[in-house]
Amino acid sequence: MTGAIAPSKPLTAMDVCDRCGAQAYVRVVLPGQTELFFCAHHSRQHADALAKVAVEIQDETERLSSQDD
């Protein structure tokens, strides 16, 4: 996803995807400061459309590959 920014406030397990309710790893800020949250799957699915309208995009999906369970 393009337009990624350094996290201003890290996403937590309390932040959930607005599409499916899974843990959010992407925060999209729209004009007017409205925030949308997406899981990795839905952020990839809607990446092109979001990049066109977002004021900023906070992408923390790299956390998924760095988790060593």
N, CA, C and O atoms as a Tripos MOL2 file, in Angstrom:
@<TRIPOS>MOLECULE
protein
  276   275    69     0     0
PROTEIN
NO_CHARGES

@<TRIPOS>ATOM
      1 N           0.8550   -1.1660    0.0000 N.3       1 MET1
      2 CA          0.0000    0.0000    0.0000 C.3       1 MET1
      3 C           0.8970    1.2220    0.0000 C.2       1 MET1
      4 O           1.8440    1.2840    0.7840 O.2       1 MET1
      5 N           0.6310    2.1780   -0.8400 N.am      2 THR2
      6 CA          1.4570    3.3720   -0.9190 C.3       2 THR2
      7 C           0.9700    4.4320    0.0420 C.2       2 THR2
      8 O          -0.1410    4.3450    0.5640 O.2       2 THR2
      9 N           1.7980    5.4310    0.2770 N.am      3 GLY3
     10 CA          1.4220    6.5170    1.1620 C.3       3 GLY3
     11 C           1.5620    6.1830    2.6300 C.2       3 GLY3
     12 O           1.0060    6.8910    3.4700 O.2       3 GLY3
     13 N           2.2840    5.1320    2.9670 N.am      4 ALA4
     14 CA          2.4470    4.7360    4.3660 C.3       4 ALA4
     15 C           3.2140    5.8110    5.1240 C.2       4 ALA4
     16 O           4.1110    6.4550    4.5800 O.2       4 ALA4
     17 N           2.8480    5.9910    6.3780 N.am      5 ILE5
     18 CA          3.5010    6.9860    7.2200 C.3       5 ILE5
     19 C           4.0310    6.3240    8.4710 C.2       5 ILE5
     20 O           3.6670    5.1920    8.7910 O.2       5 ILE5
     21 N           4.8860    7.0300    9.1730 N.am      6 ALA6
     22 CA          5.3450    6.5480   10.4720 C.3       6 ALA6
     23 C           4.1710    6.6060   11.4400 C.2       6 ALA6
     24 O           3.4370    7.5940   11.4530 O.2       6 ALA6
     25 N           3.9820    5.5760   12.2450 N.am      7 PRO7
     26 CA          2.8270    5.5590   13.1480 C.3       7 PRO7
     27 C           2.8210    6.7370   14.1090 C.2       7 PRO7
     28 O           3.7950    6.9740   14.8240 O.2       7 PRO7
     29 N           1.7090    7.4770   14.1210 N.am      8 SER8
     30 CA          1.5730    8.5610   15.0830 C.3       8 SER8
     31 C           1.0460    8.0020   16.4030 C.2       8 SER8
     32 O           1.4210    8.4800   17.4730 O.2       8 SER8
     33 N           0.1970    7.0140   16.3320 N.am      9 LYS9
     34 CA         -0.2050    6.2650   17.5190 C.3       9 LYS9
     35 C          -0.3650    4.8200   17.0730 C.2       9 LYS9
     36 O          -1.1780    4.5280   16.1970 O.2       9 LYS9
     37 N           0.3940    3.9250   17.6610 N.am     10 PRO10
     38 CA          0.3960    2.5210   17.2200 C.3      10 PRO10
     39 C          -0.9940    1.8910   17.3060 C.2      10 PRO10
     40 O          -1.7740    2.1840   18.2120 O.2      10 PRO10
     41 N          -1.2760    1.0330   16.3570 N.am     11 LEU11
     42 CA         -2.5320    0.2810   16.3730 C.3      11 LEU11
     43 C          -2.4320   -0.8120   17.4340 C.2      11 LEU11
     44 O          -1.3590   -1.3650   17.6720 O.2      11 LEU11
     45 N          -3.5630   -1.1150   18.0640 N.am     12 THR12
     46 CA         -3.5990   -2.1400   19.1070 C.3      12 THR12
     47 C          -4.6460   -3.1910   18.7510 C.2      12 THR12
     48 O          -5.3370   -3.0710   17.7390 O.2      12 THR12
     49 N          -4.7590   -4.2040   19.5760 N.am     13 ALA13
     50 CA         -5.7650   -5.2560   19.3680 C.3      13 ALA13
     51 C          -7.1820   -4.7070   19.4920 C.2      13 ALA13
     52 O          -8.1340   -5.3540   19.0560 O.2      13 ALA13
     53 N          -7.3330   -3.5320   20.0750 N.am     14 MET14
     54 CA         -8.6510   -2.9080   20.1940 C.3      14 MET14
     55 C          -9.1010   -2.2620   18.8870 C.2      14 MET14
     56 O         -10.2840   -1.9700   18.7160 O.2      14 MET14
     57 N          -8.1730   -2.0390   17.9740 N.am     15 ASP15
     58 CA         -8.4980   -1.4720   16.6610 C.3      15 ASP15
     59 C          -8.8720   -2.6260   15.7340 C.2      15 ASP15
     60 O          -8.0660   -3.5270   15.4980 O.2      15 ASP15
     61 N         -10.0860   -2.5930   15.2160 N.am     16 VAL16
     62 CA        -10.5640   -3.6990   14.3940 C.3      16 VAL16
     63 C         -10.9660   -3.2160   13.0100 C.2      16 VAL16
     64 O         -11.3300   -2.0550   12.8220 O.2      16 VAL16
     65 N         -10.8940   -4.1160   12.0560 N.am     17 CYS17
     66 CA        -11.2250   -3.8490   10.6640 C.3      17 CYS17
     67 C         -12.6950   -3.4400   10.5400 C.2      17 CYS17
     68 O         -13.5860   -4.0970   11.0770 O.2      17 CYS17
     69 N         -12.9220   -2.3440    9.8230 N.am     18 ASP18
     70 CA        -14.2850   -1.8830    9.5960 C.3      18 ASP18
     71 C         -15.0570   -2.7780    8.6340 C.2      18 ASP18
     72 O         -16.2790   -2.6590    8.5420 O.2      18 ASP18
     73 N         -14.3920   -3.6510    7.9280 N.am     19 ARG19
     74 CA        -15.0490   -4.5710    6.9900 C.3      19 ARG19
     75 C         -15.4270   -5.9050    7.6400 C.2      19 ARG19
     76 O         -16.5210   -6.4200    7.4090 O.2      19 ARG19
     77 N         -14.5200   -6.4660    8.4560 N.am     20 CYS20
     78 CA        -14.7680   -7.8330    8.9400 C.3      20 CYS20
     79 C         -14.6040   -8.0200   10.4490 C.2      20 CYS20
     80 O         -14.9680   -9.0730   10.9710 O.2      20 CYS20
     81 N         -14.0670   -7.0280   11.1630 N.am     21 GLY21
     82 CA        -13.9100   -7.1510   12.6030 C.3      21 GLY21
     83 C         -12.6170   -7.7970   13.0650 C.2      21 GLY21
     84 O         -12.3990   -7.9320   14.2690 O.2      21 GLY21
     85 N         -11.7470   -8.2010   12.1340 N.am     22 ALA22
     86 CA        -10.4410   -8.7600   12.5100 C.3      22 ALA22
     87 C          -9.5510   -7.6260   13.0160 C.2      22 ALA22
     88 O          -9.8780   -6.4520   12.8430 O.2      22 ALA22
     89 N          -8.4310   -7.9770   13.6380 N.am     23 GLN23
     90 CA         -7.5160   -6.9500   14.1250 C.3      23 GLN23
     91 C          -7.0400   -6.0750   12.9670 C.2      23 GLN23
     92 O          -6.6520   -6.5790   11.9120 O.2      23 GLN23
     93 N          -7.0740   -4.7700   13.1770 N.am     24 ALA24
     94 CA         -6.6520   -3.8240   12.1460 C.3      24 ALA24
     95 C          -5.1440   -3.6190   12.1900 C.2      24 ALA24
     96 O          -4.5480   -3.5000   13.2600 O.2      24 ALA24
     97 N          -4.5460   -3.5790   11.0190 N.am     25 TYR25
     98 CA         -3.1220   -3.2870   10.8830 C.3      25 TYR25
     99 C          -2.9020   -2.0640   10.0010 C.2      25 TYR25
    100 O          -1.7640   -1.6620    9.7570 O.2      25 TYR25
    101 N          -4.0020   -1.4720    9.5210 N.am     26 VAL26
    102 CA         -3.9100   -0.2780    8.6740 C.3      26 VAL26
    103 C          -4.9600    0.7280    9.1200 C.2      26 VAL26
    104 O          -6.1360    0.3950    9.2620 O.2      26 VAL26
    105 N          -4.5160    1.9730    9.3410 N.am     27 ARG27
    106 CA         -5.4190    3.0880    9.6560 C.3      27 ARG27
    107 C          -5.3610    4.0420    8.4670 C.2      27 ARG27
    108 O          -4.2790    4.4340    8.0290 O.2      27 ARG27
    109 N          -6.5280    4.4130    7.9490 N.am     28 VAL28
    110 CA         -6.6250    5.3490    6.8360 C.3      28 VAL28
    111 C          -7.3340    6.5980    7.3340 C.2      28 VAL28
    112 O          -8.4470    6.5210    7.8550 O.2      28 VAL28
    113 N          -6.6900    7.7440    7.1750 N.am     29 VAL29
    114 CA         -7.3040    9.0070    7.5640 C.3      29 VAL29
    115 C          -7.8010    9.6850    6.2910 C.2      29 VAL29
    116 O          -7.0450    9.9010    5.3440 O.2      29 VAL29
    117 N          -9.0890   10.0140    6.2950 N.am     30 LEU30
    118 CA         -9.7290   10.6640    5.1550 C.3      30 LEU30
    119 C          -9.8190   12.1660    5.4180 C.2      30 LEU30
    120 O          -9.6230   12.6060    6.5510 O.2      30 LEU30
    121 N         -10.1110   12.9540    4.3860 N.am     31 PRO31
    122 CA        -10.3320   14.3800    4.6220 C.3      31 PRO31
    123 C         -11.4010   14.5590    5.7050 C.2      31 PRO31
    124 O         -12.3800   13.8130    5.7480 O.2      31 PRO31
    125 N         -11.2100   15.5360    6.5630 N.am     32 GLY32
    126 CA        -12.1290   15.7310    7.6710 C.3      32 GLY32
    127 C         -11.7430   14.9120    8.8870 C.2      32 GLY32
    128 O         -12.4630   14.8960    9.8860 O.2      32 GLY32
    129 N         -10.5980   14.2250    8.8060 N.am     33 GLN33
    130 CA        -10.0380   13.4300    9.9000 C.3      33 GLN33
    131 C         -10.8440   12.1830   10.2580 C.2      33 GLN33
    132 O         -10.6440   11.6220   11.3350 O.2      33 GLN33
    133 N         -11.7380   11.7390    9.3960 N.am     34 THR34
    134 CA        -12.4260   10.4650    9.6000 C.3      34 THR34
    135 C         -11.4130    9.3460    9.4490 C.2      34 THR34
    136 O         -10.6070    9.3580    8.5180 O.2      34 THR34
    137 N         -11.4460    8.3730   10.3610 N.am     35 GLU35
    138 CA        -10.5150    7.2420   10.3090 C.3      35 GLU35
    139 C         -11.2490    5.9690    9.9220 C.2      35 GLU35
    140 O         -12.3610    5.7100   10.3810 O.2      35 GLU35
    141 N         -10.6110    5.1860    9.0760 N.am     36 LEU36
    142 CA        -11.0680    3.8420    8.7400 C.3      36 LEU36
    143 C          -9.9680    2.8770    9.1270 C.2      36 LEU36
    144 O          -8.7850    3.2050    9.0320 O.2      36 LEU36
    145 N         -10.3560    1.6760    9.5690 N.am     37 PHE37
    146 CA         -9.3940    0.6530    9.9750 C.3      37 PHE37
    147 C          -9.6030   -0.5820    9.1130 C.2      37 PHE37
    148 O         -10.7340   -0.9540    8.7980 O.2      37 PHE37
    149 N          -8.4890   -1.2160    8.7350 N.am     38 PHE38
    150 CA         -8.5620   -2.4050    7.8900 C.3      38 PHE38
    151 C          -7.5710   -3.4720    8.3510 C.2      38 PHE38
    152 O          -6.4720   -3.1650    8.8120 O.2      38 PHE38
    153 N          -7.9830   -4.7250    8.2160 N.am     39 CYS39
    154 CA         -7.0530   -5.8460    8.3870 C.3      39 CYS39
    155 C          -6.1340   -5.8520    7.1640 C.2      39 CYS39
    156 O          -6.3670   -5.1080    6.2110 O.2      39 CYS39
    157 N          -5.1150   -6.6690    7.1840 N.am     40 ALA40
    158 CA         -4.1740   -6.7240    6.0620 C.3      40 ALA40
    159 C          -4.8850   -7.1210    4.7650 C.2      40 ALA40
    160 O          -4.6220   -6.5420    3.7110 O.2      40 ALA40
    161 N          -5.7740   -8.0960    4.8410 N.am     41 HIS41
    162 CA         -6.4910   -8.5730    3.6530 C.3      41 HIS41
    163 C          -7.3030   -7.4510    3.0060 C.2      41 HIS41
    164 O          -7.1720   -7.1990    1.8080 O.2      41 HIS41
    165 N          -8.1290   -6.7870    3.7850 N.am     42 HIS42
    166 CA         -8.9960   -5.7500    3.2200 C.3      42 HIS42
    167 C          -8.2130   -4.4930    2.8260 C.2      42 HIS42
    168 O          -8.6270   -3.7810    1.9120 O.2      42 HIS42
    169 N          -7.1150   -4.2120    3.4820 N.am     43 SER43
    170 CA         -6.3070   -3.0640    3.0480 C.3      43 SER43
    171 C          -5.6970   -3.3280    1.6790 C.2      43 SER43
    172 O          -5.6230   -2.4270    0.8440 O.2      43 SER43
    173 N          -5.2570   -4.5710    1.4460 N.am     44 ARG44
    174 CA         -4.7330   -4.9220    0.1160 C.3      44 ARG44
    175 C          -5.8480   -4.8890   -0.9210 C.2      44 ARG44
    176 O          -5.6470   -4.4060   -2.0350 O.2      44 ARG44
    177 N          -7.0180   -5.3980   -0.5600 N.am     45 GLN45
    178 CA         -8.1480   -5.4650   -1.4940 C.3      45 GLN45
    179 C          -8.5790   -4.0680   -1.9510 C.2      45 GLN45
    180 O          -8.9690   -3.8910   -3.1050 O.2      45 GLN45
    181 N          -8.5130   -3.0830   -1.0670 N.am     46 HIS46
    182 CA         -9.0110   -1.7370   -1.3730 C.3      46 HIS46
    183 C          -7.8890   -0.7060   -1.5120 C.2      46 HIS46
    184 O          -8.1590    0.4950   -1.5130 O.2      46 HIS46
    185 N          -6.6470   -1.1500   -1.6280 N.am     47 ALA47
    186 CA         -5.4780   -0.2640   -1.6210 C.3      47 ALA47
    187 C          -5.5530    0.8390   -2.6670 C.2      47 ALA47
    188 O          -5.2820    1.9970   -2.3490 O.2      47 ALA47
    189 N          -5.9090    0.5180   -3.8870 N.am     48 ASP48
    190 CA         -5.9250    1.5280   -4.9520 C.3      48 ASP48
    191 C          -6.9350    2.6310   -4.6570 C.2      48 ASP48
    192 O          -6.6200    3.8130   -4.7900 O.2      48 ASP48
    193 N          -8.1400    2.2550   -4.2600 N.am     49 ALA49
    194 CA         -9.1790    3.2460   -3.9620 C.3      49 ALA49
    195 C          -8.8090    4.0850   -2.7460 C.2      49 ALA49
    196 O          -9.0240    5.2970   -2.7400 O.2      49 ALA49
    197 N          -8.2550    3.4530   -1.7190 N.am     50 LEU50
    198 CA         -7.8790    4.1810   -0.5110 C.3      50 LEU50
    199 C          -6.7600    5.1810   -0.7860 C.2      50 LEU50
    200 O          -6.7840    6.2980   -0.2690 O.2      50 LEU50
    201 N          -5.7970    4.7940   -1.5840 N.am     51 ALA51
    202 CA         -4.6730    5.6790   -1.8990 C.3      51 ALA51
    203 C          -5.1440    6.9430   -2.6090 C.2      51 ALA51
    204 O          -4.5130    7.9920   -2.4800 O.2      51 ALA51
    205 N          -6.2340    6.8600   -3.3480 N.am     52 LYS52
    206 CA         -6.7560    8.0210   -4.0800 C.3      52 LYS52
    207 C          -7.4340    9.0400   -3.1670 C.2      52 LYS52
    208 O          -7.4700   10.2260   -3.4950 O.2      52 LYS52
    209 N          -7.9710    8.6000   -2.0290 N.am     53 VAL53
    210 CA         -8.7620    9.5040   -1.1850 C.3      53 VAL53
    211 C          -8.1300    9.7820    0.1820 C.2      53 VAL53
    212 O          -8.5660   10.7000    0.8770 O.2      53 VAL53
    213 N          -7.1370    9.0290    0.5750 N.am     54 ALA54
    214 CA         -6.5720    9.1480    1.9240 C.3      54 ALA54
    215 C          -5.7190   10.3990    2.0850 C.2      54 ALA54
    216 O          -5.0030   10.8050    1.1700 O.2      54 ALA54
    217 N          -5.8120   10.9990    3.2640 N.am     55 VAL55
    218 CA         -4.9150   12.0780    3.6580 C.3      55 VAL55
    219 C          -3.6270   11.4590    4.1770 C.2      55 VAL55
    220 O          -2.5370   11.9590    3.9000 O.2      55 VAL55
    221 N          -3.7500   10.3690    4.9330 N.am     56 GLU56
    222 CA         -2.5870    9.5980    5.3700 C.3      56 GLU56
    223 C          -2.9870    8.1450    5.5770 C.2      56 GLU56
    224 O          -4.1450    7.8320    5.8530 O.2      56 GLU56
    225 N          -2.0070    7.2740    5.4370 N.am     57 ILE57
    226 CA         -2.2090    5.8310    5.6190 C.3      57 ILE57
    227 C          -1.1240    5.3260    6.5630 C.2      57 ILE57
    228 O           0.0670    5.4830    6.2960 O.2      57 ILE57
    229 N          -1.5400    4.7300    7.6480 N.am     58 GLN58
    230 CA         -0.6240    4.1280    8.6220 C.3      58 GLN58
    231 C          -0.6880    2.6230    8.4150 C.2      58 GLN58
    232 O          -1.6950    1.9930    8.7380 O.2      58 GLN58
    233 N           0.3710    2.0500    7.8840 N.am     59 ASP59
    234 CA          0.4030    0.6330    7.5350 C.3      59 ASP59
    235 C           1.3550   -0.0970    8.4770 C.2      59 ASP59
    236 O           2.5660    0.1160    8.4340 O.2      59 ASP59
    237 N           0.8060   -0.9520    9.3190 N.am     60 GLU60
    238 CA          1.6130   -1.7440   10.2530 C.3      60 GLU60
    239 C           1.5660   -3.2340    9.9100 C.2      60 GLU60
    240 O           1.7830   -4.0750   10.7830 O.2      60 GLU60
    241 N           1.2880   -3.5640    8.6580 N.am     61 THR61
    242 CA          1.1820   -4.9720    8.2760 C.3      61 THR61
    243 C           2.5050   -5.7170    8.4070 C.2      61 THR61
    244 O           2.5080   -6.9470    8.4580 O.2      61 THR61
    245 N           3.6330   -5.0020    8.4650 N.am     62 GLU62
    246 CA          4.9280   -5.6800    8.6600 C.3      62 GLU62
    247 C           4.9790   -6.4000    9.9930 C.2      62 GLU62
    248 O           5.7690   -7.3290   10.1610 O.2      62 GLU62
    249 N           4.1470   -5.9870   10.9520 N.am     63 ARG63
    250 CA          4.0900   -6.6640   12.2450 C.3      63 ARG63
    251 C           3.6270   -8.1210   12.1090 C.2      63 ARG63
    252 O           3.9620   -8.9610   12.9440 O.2      63 ARG63
    253 N           2.8670   -8.4150   11.0700 N.am     64 LEU64
    254 CA          2.3890   -9.7830   10.8710 C.3      64 LEU64
    255 C           3.5360  -10.7480   10.5790 C.2      64 LEU64
    256 O           3.5280  -11.8820   11.0590 O.2      64 LEU64
    257 N           4.5080  -10.3140    9.8060 N.am     65 SER65
    258 CA          5.6280  -11.2010    9.4520 C.3      65 SER65
    259 C           6.7130  -11.2030   10.5190 C.2      65 SER65
    260 O           7.5860  -12.0710   10.5020 O.2      65 SER65
    261 N           6.6780  -10.2490   11.4490 N.am     66 SER66
    262 CA          7.7220  -10.2050   12.4790 C.3      66 SER66
    263 C           7.3090  -10.9230   13.7630 C.2      66 SER66
    264 O           8.0890  -10.9810   14.7140 O.2      66 SER66
    265 N           6.1130  -11.4590   13.8010 N.am     67 GLN67
    266 CA          5.6560  -12.1580   14.9880 C.3      67 GLN67
    267 C           6.2290  -13.5790   15.0090 C.2      67 GLN67
    268 O           5.9670  -14.3760   14.1090 O.2      67 GLN67
    269 N           6.9960  -13.8770   16.0260 N.am     68 ASP68
    270 CA          7.6080  -15.1980   16.1610 C.3      68 ASP68
    271 C           6.8940  -15.9610   17.2720 C.2      68 ASP68
    272 O           7.2780  -15.8670   18.4380 O.2      68 ASP68
    273 N           5.8660  -16.7100   16.9160 N.am     69 ASP69
    274 CA          5.1160  -17.4900   17.9120 C.3      69 ASP69
    275 C           5.6160  -18.9020   17.9680 C.2      69 ASP69
    276 O           5.1060  -19.7070   18.7480 O.2      69 ASP69
@<TRIPOS>BOND
     1     1     2 1
     2     2     3 1
     3     3     4 2
     4     3     5 am
     5     5     6 1
     6     6     7 1
     7     7     8 2
     8     7     9 am
     9     9    10 1
    10    10    11 1
    11    11    12 2
    12    11    13 am
    13    13    14 1
    14    14    15 1
    15    15    16 2
    16    15    17 am
    17    17    18 1
    18    18    19 1
    19    19    20 2
    20    19    21 am
    21    21    22 1
    22    22    23 1
    23    23    24 2
    24    23    25 am
    25    25    26 1
    26    26    27 1
    27    27    28 2
    28    27    29 am
    29    29    30 1
    30    30    31 1
    31    31    32 2
    32    31    33 am
    33    33    34 1
    34    34    35 1
    35    35    36 2
    36    35    37 am
    37    37    38 1
    38    38    39 1
    39    39    40 2
    40    39    41 am
    41    41    42 1
    42    42    43 1
    43    43    44 2
    44    43    45 am
    45    45    46 1
    46    46    47 1
    47    47    48 2
    48    47    49 am
    49    49    50 1
    50    50    51 1
    51    51    52 2
    52    51    53 am
    53    53    54 1
    54    54    55 1
    55    55    56 2
    56    55    57 am
    57    57    58 1
    58    58    59 1
    59    59    60 2
    60    59    61 am
    61    61    62 1
    62    62    63 1
    63    63    64 2
    64    63    65 am
    65    65    66 1
    66    66    67 1
    67    67    68 2
    68    67    69 am
    69    69    70 1
    70    70    71 1
    71    71    72 2
    72    71    73 am
    73    73    74 1
    74    74    75 1
    75    75    76 2
    76    75    77 am
    77    77    78 1
    78    78    79 1
    79    79    80 2
    80    79    81 am
    81    81    82 1
    82    82    83 1
    83    83    84 2
    84    83    85 am
    85    85    86 1
    86    86    87 1
    87    87    88 2
    88    87    89 am
    89    89    90 1
    90    90    91 1
    91    91    92 2
    92    91    93 am
    93    93    94 1
    94    94    95 1
    95    95    96 2
    96    95    97 am
    97    97    98 1
    98    98    99 1
    99    99   100 2
   100    99   101 am
   101   101   102 1
   102   102   103 1
   103   103   104 2
   104   103   105 am
   105   105   106 1
   106   106   107 1
   107   107   108 2
   108   107   109 am
   109   109   110 1
   110   110   111 1
   111   111   112 2
   112   111   113 am
   113   113   114 1
   114   114   115 1
   115   115   116 2
   116   115   117 am
   117   117   118 1
   118   118   119 1
   119   119   120 2
   120   119   121 am
   121   121   122 1
   122   122   123 1
   123   123   124 2
   124   123   125 am
   125   125   126 1
   126   126   127 1
   127   127   128 2
   128   127   129 am
   129   129   130 1
   130   130   131 1
   131   131   132 2
   132   131   133 am
   133   133   134 1
   134   134   135 1
   135   135   136 2
   136   135   137 am
   137   137   138 1
   138   138   139 1
   139   139   140 2
   140   139   141 am
   141   141   142 1
   142   142   143 1
   143   143   144 2
   144   143   145 am
   145   145   146 1
   146   146   147 1
   147   147   148 2
   148   147   149 am
   149   149   150 1
   150   150   151 1
   151   151   152 2
   152   151   153 am
   153   153   154 1
   154   154   155 1
   155   155   156 2
   156   155   157 am
   157   157   158 1
   158   158   159 1
   159   159   160 2
   160   159   161 am
   161   161   162 1
   162   162   163 1
   163   163   164 2
   164   163   165 am
   165   165   166 1
   166   166   167 1
   167   167   168 2
   168   167   169 am
   169   169   170 1
   170   170   171 1
   171   171   172 2
   172   171   173 am
   173   173   174 1
   174   174   175 1
   175   175   176 2
   176   175   177 am
   177   177   178 1
   178   178   179 1
   179   179   180 2
   180   179   181 am
   181   181   182 1
   182   182   183 1
   183   183   184 2
   184   183   185 am
   185   185   186 1
   186   186   187 1
   187   187   188 2
   188   187   189 am
   189   189   190 1
   190   190   191 1
   191   191   192 2
   192   191   193 am
   193   193   194 1
   194   194   195 1
   195   195   196 2
   196   195   197 am
   197   197   198 1
   198   198   199 1
   199   199   200 2
   200   199   201 am
   201   201   202 1
   202   202   203 1
   203   203   204 2
   204   203   205 am
   205   205   206 1
   206   206   207 1
   207   207   208 2
   208   207   209 am
   209   209   210 1
   210   210   211 1
   211   211   212 2
   212   211   213 am
   213   213   214 1
   214   214   215 1
   215   215   216 2
   216   215   217 am
   217   217   218 1
   218   218   219 1
   219   219   220 2
   220   219   221 am
   221   221   222 1
   222   222   223 1
   223   223   224 2
   224   223   225 am
   225   225   226 1
   226   226   227 1
   227   227   228 2
   228   227   229 am
   229   229   230 1
   230   230   231 1
   231   231   232 2
   232   231   233 am
   233   233   234 1
   234   234   235 1
   235   235   236 2
   236   235   237 am
   237   237   238 1
   238   238   239 1
   239   239   240 2
   240   239   241 am
   241   241   242 1
   242   242   243 1
   243   243   244 2
   244   243   245 am
   245   245   246 1
   246   246   247 1
   247   247   248 2
   248   247   249 am
   249   249   250 1
   250   250   251 1
   251   251   252 2
   252   251   253 am
   253   253   254 1
   254   254   255 1
   255   255   256 2
   256   255   257 am
   257   257   258 1
   258   258   259 1
   259   259   260 2
   260   259   261 am
   261   261   262 1
   262   262   263 1
   263   263   264 2
   264   263   265 am
   265   265   266 1
   266   266   267 1
   267   267   268 2
   268   267   269 am
   269   269   270 1
   270   270   271 1
   271   271   272 2
   272   271   273 am
   273   273   274 1
   274   274   275 1
   275   275   276 2
@<TRIPOS>SUBSTRUCTURE
     1 MET1         2 RESIDUE 1 A MET
     2 THR2         6 RESIDUE 1 A THR
     3 GLY3        10 RESIDUE 1 A GLY
     4 ALA4        14 RESIDUE 1 A ALA
     5 ILE5        18 RESIDUE 1 A ILE
     6 ALA6        22 RESIDUE 1 A ALA
     7 PRO7        26 RESIDUE 1 A PRO
     8 SER8        30 RESIDUE 1 A SER
     9 LYS9        34 RESIDUE 1 A LYS
    10 PRO10       38 RESIDUE 1 A PRO
    11 LEU11       42 RESIDUE 1 A LEU
    12 THR12       46 RESIDUE 1 A THR
    13 ALA13       50 RESIDUE 1 A ALA
    14 MET14       54 RESIDUE 1 A MET
    15 ASP15       58 RESIDUE 1 A ASP
    16 VAL16       62 RESIDUE 1 A VAL
    17 CYS17       66 RESIDUE 1 A CYS
    18 ASP18       70 RESIDUE 1 A ASP
    19 ARG19       74 RESIDUE 1 A ARG
    20 CYS20       78 RESIDUE 1 A CYS
    21 GLY21       82 RESIDUE 1 A GLY
    22 ALA22       86 RESIDUE 1 A ALA
    23 GLN23       90 RESIDUE 1 A GLN
    24 ALA24       94 RESIDUE 1 A ALA
    25 TYR25       98 RESIDUE 1 A TYR
    26 VAL26      102 RESIDUE 1 A VAL
    27 ARG27      106 RESIDUE 1 A ARG
    28 VAL28      110 RESIDUE 1 A VAL
    29 VAL29      114 RESIDUE 1 A VAL
    30 LEU30      118 RESIDUE 1 A LEU
    31 PRO31      122 RESIDUE 1 A PRO
    32 GLY32      126 RESIDUE 1 A GLY
    33 GLN33      130 RESIDUE 1 A GLN
    34 THR34      134 RESIDUE 1 A THR
    35 GLU35      138 RESIDUE 1 A GLU
    36 LEU36      142 RESIDUE 1 A LEU
    37 PHE37      146 RESIDUE 1 A PHE
    38 PHE38      150 RESIDUE 1 A PHE
    39 CYS39      154 RESIDUE 1 A CYS
    40 ALA40      158 RESIDUE 1 A ALA
    41 HIS41      162 RESIDUE 1 A HIS
    42 HIS42      166 RESIDUE 1 A HIS
    43 SER43      170 RESIDUE 1 A SER
    44 ARG44      174 RESIDUE 1 A ARG
    45 GLN45      178 RESIDUE 1 A GLN
    46 HIS46      182 RESIDUE 1 A HIS
    47 ALA47      186 RESIDUE 1 A ALA
    48 ASP48      190 RESIDUE 1 A ASP
    49 ALA49      194 RESIDUE 1 A ALA
    50 LEU50      198 RESIDUE 1 A LEU
    51 ALA51      202 RESIDUE 1 A ALA
    52 LYS52      206 RESIDUE 1 A LYS
    53 VAL53      210 RESIDUE 1 A VAL
    54 ALA54      214 RESIDUE 1 A ALA
    55 VAL55      218 RESIDUE 1 A VAL
    56 GLU56      222 RESIDUE 1 A GLU
    57 ILE57      226 RESIDUE 1 A ILE
    58 GLN58      230 RESIDUE 1 A GLN
    59 ASP59      234 RESIDUE 1 A ASP
    60 GLU60      238 RESIDUE 1 A GLU
    61 THR61      242 RESIDUE 1 A THR
    62 GLU62      246 RESIDUE 1 A GLU
    63 ARG63      250 RESIDUE 1 A ARG
    64 LEU64      254 RESIDUE 1 A LEU
    65 SER65      258 RESIDUE 1 A SER
    66 SER66      262 RESIDUE 1 A SER
    67 GLN67      266 RESIDUE 1 A GLN
    68 ASP68      270 RESIDUE 1 A ASP
    69 ASP69      274 RESIDUE 1 A ASP
